[in-house]
């Protein structure tokens, strides 16, 4: 089960990122984190930019509504998503996981 917390108006989840993949996609769940492979190298912020773009599309929010709040240079990151009701957030998360 992926851990979700509310921080102000944002919903926050932990994401475990695998950079330099052939395709950006959700790979499942690992220890309470959403596992995502990204088709970008971890240099000059490219992998983070790809991650934020992917998540904004997946949750149906603007790119500016998704931000990394910790772990910017680590594989495990805390990501905040604004502009989406909690129920819709959970529904889309389950959709990404294939549930």
VORORO-983049 format. One line per 10 residues: their letters; for each residue x, y negated, z negated of N, C-alpha, C, O. Coordinates in steps of 0.1 Angstrom, whole numbers. Layout:
<atoms>
a	X,Y,Z,X,Y,Z,X,Y,Z,X,Y,Z ~ ...
</atoms>
This chain:
<atoms>
xxxxxxxxxx	8,12,0,0,0,0,9,-12,0,18,-14,-8 ~ 6,-21,9,14,-33,10,9,-43,0,-3,-46,-2 ~ 19,-49,-7,16,-59,-18,13,-72,-12,21,-77,-4 ~ 2,-78,-16,-2,-92,-11,-4,-100,-23,-10,-96,-33 ~ 1,-112,-23,-2,-122,-34,-6,-135,-29,-3,-139,-18 ~ -13,-142,-37,-17,-156,-33,-8,-166,-39,-5,-165,-51 ~ -3,-175,-31,6,-186,-36,0,-199,-31,2,-202,-19 ~ -8,-206,-40,-15,-218,-35,-25,-214,-25,-34,-205,-28 ~ -25,-219,-13,-34,-216,-3,-29,-205,7,-36,-201,16 ~ -17,-201,4,-11,-191,13,-12,-177,8,-13,-175,-5
xxxxxxxxxx	-12,-167,16,-11,-153,13,3,-149,16,8,-151,27 ~ 9,-141,7,23,-138,8,25,-123,8,19,-116,0 ~ 33,-118,17,36,-104,18,51,-102,20,58,-111,25 ~ 56,-90,17,70,-87,19,71,-79,32,63,-70,35 ~ 81,-83,40,83,-77,53,97,-72,54,107,-79,50 ~ 99,-60,58,112,-54,60,115,-53,75,108,-47,83 ~ 125,-61,80,128,-63,94,139,-55,99,150,-54,92 ~ 138,-49,111,148,-42,118,151,-50,131,143,-49,140 ~ 162,-57,132,164,-65,144,170,-57,155,174,-46,153 ~ 171,-63,167,177,-58,179,170,-45,184,176,-36,189
xxxxxxxxxx	157,-44,182,149,-33,187,145,-35,202,147,-46,207 ~ 141,-25,208,137,-26,222,123,-34,224,120,-39,234 ~ 115,-34,213,102,-40,213,98,-45,199,102,-38,189 ~ 92,-56,199,87,-61,186,74,-54,183,64,-55,190 ~ 74,-47,171,62,-40,167,62,-36,152,72,-36,146 ~ 50,-33,147,49,-28,133,53,-13,133,48,-6,142 ~ 61,-10,124,66,4,123,59,12,112,61,24,110 ~ 52,4,103,45,11,92,47,3,79,49,-9,79 ~ 48,11,68,49,5,55,61,12,48,62,24,50 ~ 68,5,40,79,11,32,80,4,19,83,-8,18
xxxxxxxxxx	78,11,8,79,6,-5,72,-7,-8,77,-16,-13 ~ 60,-8,-3,52,-20,-5,54,-31,5,49,-42,4 ~ 63,-29,15,66,-39,25,61,-34,39,60,-23,42 ~ 58,-44,47,54,-42,61,67,-40,69,75,-50,69 ~ 69,-29,76,81,-27,84,78,-31,98,69,-27,104 ~ 87,-40,103,85,-45,116,99,-45,123,109,-49,118 ~ 99,-40,135,111,-40,143,109,-52,153,99,-54,158 ~ 120,-60,155,119,-72,163,129,-71,175,140,-66,173 ~ 125,-75,186,133,-75,199,141,-87,200,141,-94,210 ~ 149,-90,190,158,-102,190,170,-98,180,168,-91,170
xxxxxxxxxx	181,-104,184,193,-102,175,193,-111,163,187,-121,163 ~ 199,-106,152,199,-114,140,210,-125,140,218,-126,131 ~ 210,-133,151,220,-144,152,213,-157,155,204,-157,163 ~ 217,-167,149,212,-181,151,197,-181,149,190,-189,155 ~ 192,-173,140,178,-173,136,168,-167,146,156,-169,145 ~ 173,-161,156,165,-155,167,155,-144,162,143,-144,165 ~ 160,-136,153,151,-125,148,140,-131,139,129,-126,140 ~ 144,-141,131,134,-147,123,123,-154,131,111,-154,128 ~ 127,-161,142,118,-168,151,109,-158,157,97,-161,158 ~ 114,-147,162,106,-136,168,96,-131,158,84,-128,161
xxxxxxxxxx	101,-128,146,92,-123,135,80,-133,133,69,-128,132 ~ 83,-146,131,73,-155,128,63,-157,140,51,-158,138 ~ 68,-156,152,59,-157,164,50,-144,164,38,-146,167 ~ 56,-133,162,48,-120,161,37,-121,151,25,-117,154 ~ 40,-125,139,31,-125,128,20,-135,130,8,-133,127 ~ 23,-147,136,13,-157,138,3,-152,148,-9,-154,147 ~ 8,-145,158,-1,-139,168,-10,-128,162,-22,-127,164 ~ -4,-119,154,-11,-108,148,-22,-113,138,-32,-106,137 ~ -19,-124,131,-29,-129,121,-38,-139,127,-48,-144,121 ~ -35,-143,140,-44,-153,147,-43,-167,141,-53,-174,140
xxxxxxxxxx	-31,-171,137,-29,-184,131,-18,-191,139,-11,-185,147 ~ -17,-204,137,-6,-212,144,8,-208,139,9,-203,128 ~ 18,-209,147,31,-206,143,35,-214,131,43,-209,122 ~ 31,-226,130,34,-235,119,28,-230,106,31,-235,95 ~ 18,-221,107,11,-215,95,18,-203,89,14,-198,78 ~ 29,-199,95,37,-187,90,51,-192,87,57,-198,95 ~ 56,-188,75,69,-193,71,76,-182,62,69,-175,55 ~ 89,-182,63,97,-173,55,100,-181,42,107,-191,43 ~ 96,-176,30,98,-183,18,110,-178,10,115,-185,1 ~ 115,-166,14,127,-161,8,132,-149,16,125,-143,23
xxxxxxxxxx	146,-147,16,152,-137,23,155,-140,38,155,-131,46 ~ 157,-153,41,159,-157,54,171,-150,61,170,-149,74 ~ 181,-146,54,192,-139,60,193,-124,57,202,-117,60 ~ 183,-119,50,182,-105,45,172,-98,54,164,-104,61 ~ 173,-85,53,163,-76,61,149,-77,54,139,-77,61 ~ 149,-78,41,136,-79,34,133,-94,31,141,-101,25 ~ 122,-98,36,118,-112,35,104,-114,29,96,-104,29 ~ 102,-125,23,88,-128,18,83,-138,27,89,-149,30 ~ 71,-135,33,65,-144,43,51,-149,39,43,-141,34 ~ 49,-162,40,37,-168,36,29,-171,49,34,-176,59
xxxxxxxxxx	16,-168,48,7,-171,59,-5,-180,54,-12,-177,45 ~ -6,-191,61,-17,-201,58,-28,-200,68,-26,-194,79 ~ -40,-205,65,-50,-207,75,-58,-195,78,-64,-194,89 ~ -59,-185,69,-66,-173,72,-73,-168,59,-66,-167,49 ~ -86,-165,59,-92,-160,47,-86,-147,43,-82,-139,51 ~ -86,-144,30,-80,-131,24,-86,-119,31,-79,-110,34 ~ -99,-119,33,-106,-107,39,-101,-105,53,-99,-93,57 ~ -100,-115,61,-95,-114,75,-81,-110,75,-77,-102,84 ~ -73,-116,66,-59,-112,65,-57,-97,62,-49,-90,69 ~ -65,-92,53,-64,-77,50,-69,-69,61,-63,-58,64
xxxxxxxxx	-79,-73,68,-84,-66,80,-74,-65,91,-72,-54,96 ~ -68,-76,94,-57,-77,104,-45,-69,100,-39,-62,109 ~ -42,-69,88,-30,-61,83,-33,-46,85,-25,-39,89 ~ -45,-42,81,-49,-28,83,-49,-24,98,-45,-13,101 ~ -53,-33,106,-53,-31,120,-39,-29,126,-37,-20,134 ~ -30,-37,121,-16,-36,125,-10,-22,121,-2,-16,128 ~ -15,-17,109,-10,-4,104,-17,8,110,-14,19,108 ~ -27,5,118,-35,15,124,-45,22,115,-49,34,118 ~ -49,15,105,-59,21,95,-73,17,99,-82,21,92
</atoms>
